[in-house]
Amino acid sequence: MKKTRAAIILAAVYYLSPGGCSRNPSIPMEIIEITPLLELNAVIPDYKIMPFFNLFQNMAIDQQGNIYYLKFGHDRIQKFDKTGRLAADIGGIGQGADALFSPTAILVENDSLYVLNDAGRQVKIFSLDGEFKSSFKIDHAWSPTSLFVDREAIYVNVIDKSNKTRNDGKLISVYDHEGRLVKKIGPIIKCNSMIGYNTFNRIRMIARDENIYYAFINQPLISWSGKNGGRTAVLDLRKFGIPVIDAIAGRIDAEGIDTPETFKDDSVSSGTCISFCSGFAVDEAGRIFYIPNTAGSGSRDEWDNSILLFNENHKLSKKIYLKTGKETVTPRDFLIAGGKAIYGIGTIKERSILFKF
């Protein structure tokens, strides 16, 4: 990260443990200069930031800088080299083993492209050139939208459709690289309806060392669980007195928006909910980067367009802003990547860019 030293505002840092709280923490601000890697609109003409884009993992990058783009509605993945040239077209509707049906998440790791194929309730694995390698079924899945892969295992956010009680299941199913279910970890958020159960248990996740870190998309919660099913810890972002989070949460009561406890009966549910998390990443040191979703929050605060950084002790340590030259970059998402680097998607005015963080 390139730091603009003069832009680091010195302030007293009030650290918070998960059990403590302060309504007005004094948190330092840091401005980081980034270098755009690619202007996404120039490479992918139909690329745009969709209101619901953060529900899906629709972009990945490999160590050579090739970009993989999940083209929604077309059941295929496009691979572009780092110059923006279309290098491969992967998947598509068909009857072959390489066919895709409503894919919702992609990730590159172990020199392979992993695809969460929703309609087939399976994970499909391709070479980086798009050659089909293998696949396996995932257990009782209902609209899975998140996966992570490391050298140890494949982790899938499985919303268990077979669980009729809905409130005693696990959040993440862990498979070995042969596709065998090994264990389930992480407690779910309890809900009063099946659709609510599906809605409020959508996450983004990243495995680091001995833990799985995950941020709930539609709740202001960050959690981590031991890979072996050990203790789960929770950060409730509402306890930190962050104005932009408070503004998002304030809409729930003001507009009668659904919560896990108040979500209407499945047969009449409006499906109206708040998205808190726009982007989530964890580095090798265990520091957590979180982008609040300010779209529609009504917030007009200095915390808007910031990245929240929680240190390795999971305490809120600073808010980060991005610039490139004289232009301000609005962070929109992080690419969920298996390697050490963290890649992000941001906007400069109407242009979407890919950058390395």
N, C-alpha and C positions, 0 to 999 in steps of 0.2 A: 504494500500500500504506500503510495506517495502522500506524505502529509504536508499540508501547508502550515508551517510552524506558527506563523503569525495569527492564524485563524483558530488556534486552540485557545479557547477561553478558560482561564484558570478559575475554578470554583471549588468550593468545599463539596466533597462527595459524601452524600448521606447514603450509606449502604443499607440494604433491606434484606433480611432473611425471609424465607417463604412464610414464616409465622408472624413477622412484624409488618408494620405499615406506617406510612407517613403520607399525608395528603399532598404535600408540596415539597417533594425532594429537590434538592439543589444538585443538578446533574451537569457535568461539563459538556460542552459542545465541541465537536471536532469536524472540520471540513477536510475531506479527502479528495485529492485530484485523481481522476481516473482517465484512462485512455480507451476510447471506444475500440472494440475489435472489429465490429461489423455493424453497418446500418441495415437493420432487418427488413425495412420496407423496400430497400433497393434489391435485396436478394430474394425476398419472398413477397411479390407484389400484393398478394391478398392478405398479408399478415397485418393484424390489428389487435390491439388490446381489447379483449372482450370483457363485458361486465362480470362474467362468471369464469374468466380465464384461470383464476387462481384455484379453482376446484380441480384442475387437471394438471398433470405433468406432461406438457405438450412439447417440450424441447430438451435436447440433450447435446452434449459435446464430448468428443473423444480427445485423446492426448495429442493428436495431430491437428486439432483445431477444426475438424469437420463438424458440421451442424446437422442434427437430426430433428426434423420438424413433423410433429403429428398433425396431419391435415384433417381437422374435424369434418365429419360429414362425407368424407371420401374414403374412409377405411384404409388409409395408406400412410406411409411415412416417407418423407422426402429427405434425401441426404444431399447436403451442399458442402463443397470443399471450402477452405478458408478464404478463397477469392470470390465465393458466391456462385460458382458453377454447379449446376445440378449434376450430381455424381451417381445417384441411384434412386430408384423408385421401388419401395418395399411394401409388400402386402397387396391390398386391394381385395374386392369381393371375388369369391370363387369357391371352388370345391377342393382345391389343393391344400396340402398341409401348411403352406405359407400364406393362405388367405387370412384376412383380418376382418372382424365384425365388431364394430363399435369399440375400437381400442381407446383406452382412457389414460394410459400412463406409459412413458418410455424412460429407459435409463441405460447408459453405457457403462459397462464394467467388465473386467476379465476378458477384454478384447471381444466382447459380444454386445449385441443390442437386445435388451429385454423389453418385452411388450406385454402390458396387462390388457388382455383381450376380453373385454367385458361380456359381450354376447356369448362367447364360448366358455366363459367362466374358467379361464386358463391363463397361464403365462406361456408366451411363445418366445423362443430364443433364436436369434439370427446372427450370422457373421456380420462384421461391420460393412461388408459389401452387399448385404441383403440376402445371402443364401440361408435358407431355413436349416436349422440345426436340430431343434427338439422342442417339445412342449410338455406341459403337465397340467392337470386339472387342479383348481383350488376349491377348498371345501365350502360348500353351501353358500356361495357368495351371492350378495345382492349389491350390484352397482359398485364394485371396488374401484377406487380412483387413485390409489397411491401404492408405490412399491419402492423398495430399496434393496440393493444387492452389494454384498462384500464377498470376500474370499471364503467366509465361513458359511454363509446362508443367504437365502432369499426371503425378504420380509414383505408381507402383503397386508394392507389394511382391509381385512375381510369383514364385511357386515354380514353376520351369520343369519341367513334367511330361515334356517331350520330352528332357530332358537325362539320358541313360541313365548317364553316368559320375557324375553328381550333384555332383562336386566341382570343376568348372572353370567354373561359371556365374557370373552376376551376381545381385545381391540386388534391385536396383530397375530397373524398366523405365520409361523416360521417353518420354512422348508429347506431341506438340504439341496445340494445342487443336482441331485437325481430326481427331485420333485417329490420327495417323501415328506409328509407333514411330521415335524419333529416336536413342536410344542406350540402353545398359545400363550401370549403374555399381554400384560397391560389391562387394567380394568376399564370397562366402558362407562360412558355417561348414562345414567339411568333416565329413561324417558317414559312417557305415558302412552305412546303409540308406536306402531311399527315404523311408520314413515318418519316420525320424530327420531326414533332410534337410528335410522339410516342417515338422517340429515345431520344430527349433532355429533356423530362419531366419525366424521370425515377428518382425516389428518394429513399432514405432511410429516415424513419421518426420515431420520438419518441415523445410522449406526456409527458410533465412535467408541473405540476401545471396548469396554465391557458393557456399555449402555446403548439403548435405543432412545433417541430423543424424538419427541413428536409435538407438533403444534396443532391444536384443533382449529379447523377453518372457521367454524361458526360458533365458537366459544372463546373467550379471552383467556385461554389456558395453555400453558406449556408444561409438558411432563417428560419424565425419563424413567425408564425401567431397566433393570438388569437384563442382559441378554439371556441369562439362565433363569429368568422368571423371578428375580429378586425384588427387593423393595422398589416401590414406585413413589416418586416425589412429584409434587405439583407446584407450579408457580401460577397464582391467580393474578393476572395483570391489573385487575381492578383495585388491588391493594396498594398499588404504587403511586396513585394520584397523578397519572399521566393524562393530561387534558385531552389528547386525541382519543385515547381509549375510553375515557369518561364520556366524551361526546358520542362515540359509537354506541356505548352501552345505554346512554340516555334516550336514544331513539326507541328502545324496546318498550319502555313504559309509555312514552309519549305517543307512539303510533300503534300500540297494541300488537307488537310483533311477537311471533311465537318464540317460546323458550322450551327447553326439555320438559319442564313441569306443566306448561300451559298449552303445549302443542295439541291442536284439536284432534278429534277422533279421525282415524284414517279415512273414513268415507266422506268426510266433509272438510278435510284439512286444506287450508289455503297454501300451505308450503311457504309462507312468508317468514324469512329469517334474516338475521344479520350476519354478514361476513366480517370477521375481525382480522383475520390473518391474510395479508397479501403476499408475503414472502417469508421463508424460514430457512436458515442455514446454521450449521454448527461446524466450527473449525477443528483442527487436530488437537488443540489445547482444551477443547470442551467449551469454548466461548460460544454463546448463542446470539445470532443476528436475527432480528424480527422486524418485518415491515408491517405496520398497521395499515389496514385497508381504509383509507380516508374517503373513498368514493361515496358520496351521499351522506357522509357523517354530519355535514353542516359545520364542521369544525373550521375555525379560522385562527389557528394558534401557531406559535413558533415551533411546536412539535410536529406540525404537519410536514409531510415529505421527509421525515427523518427515519433513520434506521436505529432501532433500539438495540444496544449492546449490553448483554449480560456477561459478566466475567466468568472465569473458570469456577468460581464459587457460587455462580448463578445469582449474583447480585447485580442490580441495574447500575452500570458504571458510566455510561455516556450515551449521548445521542449523536448520530453521525449524519452529515449532509454530504452530498456528492456534487462535484463540479468537474467540468472539462473546459479548460481555458476560462473564458468569461461567462460561460453558459452554465446554468443550474440544471442538474439532472434529477428528475423525479424517479426514485426507485419504485419499480413495479413488482418485481418478483426475483427470486433466486432460482437458478437451475439446480435441481437436486442431483448432485454429481457424486459418483463413488470415490473419486480421487481426493487429493489434498486441496486443490484449488477451489475457490468459490467464484462462480460466474453469476452475473446478474443481468436482468433486463431493466432498462430504464427508458424514460422519454425525455426528449429535449423539444419543447414545443409540441409539434405534431409528429416528430420522428421517433421511432423506436430503435434503440441501440442495444447491442450485446457488449458487455464489458467484463473484464476480469477484476475481481475484488482483492 
